[in-house]
Amino acid sequence: MDKNIMNSLPKFLESLGLDEEPMGLFYTDKEPDEGFAPKPNDLPTREKEMNNQIDWENVFGQFSCVMGLIWRARKKQGVAYFSAEQFGCPGGAFWLGFNKPQAETIINYVSTGIPNWTDGELYCDSPDALRQIFEYVDPRPAPKKYCVVKPVSTYPNDEVPELIVFFLRPESLTGLHQLAAFVSNDPEVVASPWGAGCGSIAVWPLHYLS
């Protein structure tokens, strides 16, 4: 990270009323030496689903939330990382760019459910509606093996995060909104699209940057 940015960070956070530094997200082929990561598991791809090769009981039994692991990294000032083998959550694997297209089982589970198997989470009123959203946001395939999230102060000079993620209260969020409009002169520079937490920190920012 640029030294000038790091030197000005404390004053910036103080102005926004923040007591927690933001996290940086980037992709790399180097596995972190240590950190919080899901246990390895078999990625539930659409192709495997069509061939009835997914052990869904095992997939859900090994569930580990992307945002939960990032929360641990925030509290411990450590690293959270993910890959196609260490995805933790089928939804997270999609949003972080490790698995596309999403399995139909997950699309049904997140929307209206699967008869005689599980109720739906009702985040959308139909599988078709959710499928259209997934096709629209179209996550960028992960450019490297690992997605790493860690505090910005831990980045060495030769490492630059691709995205910066703030965890904050609404009062501070409005301050960031105002600053974004100030530097861009764009009254619509801020957007709040529908999505999972891991989608909000990864695929949606990348969608708007593209």
C-alpha positions, 0 to 999 in steps of 0.5 A: 500500500502507498505510504501516503495513503496509510499515513493519512488513514487514521485521520480519515477514519477519525473524520468518519467516526470509525474505529475499525480500519477497512479490509482490502480484497485481492486475488493471488496465486499464493496461499497465505501462510496462515489465516481463516479459510473453509475446509477443502470440499468438492465444488458443486458445479452445474456440470456435476449437478447434471450428472448427479455427482454432488453430495449435498449433505456433505456440502451443507454439512461443511458450510462455512460463511464467507462473511463469518470468516471475514468477521473473524479476520476483522476481529483478529487483525488477520487474513481470510481467504477462499478458493475453488477448493476452500469455498465454504458456501456454494453461494460464496463460491458463485459470488467470489467467482469460483463457480459459474453458473450457479447450481440449480439446487442452490437457485431453488434453495435461495428462492422458493425451495425444493419440494420434499427436501427443503423450504426456500429462503425466499430471497426472490419470488421464483427460481426464474427471477433469481436466475435472471439476477445471477445472469445479469451480475455475471461474476467475473471468474476469479483471476487467480487461485485465492481470494484474500481479504485482510486489513489494509494496514497489513499490505506490504508495499508491493501488494495492492488491494483490488477493492476496499471494504468498509464495515461501519454504521449508517452514519459513517456510511453516509459520510462515505457516500458524500465523499464519493459524490464530492470526488466524482461529481456524480450524483448517482455514484453510490449504488446499493444493489440486491445481493449476499454480503459476499456479493456486495464486497466482491462481484457488485463492485467489480461489476460497476468497475468494469 
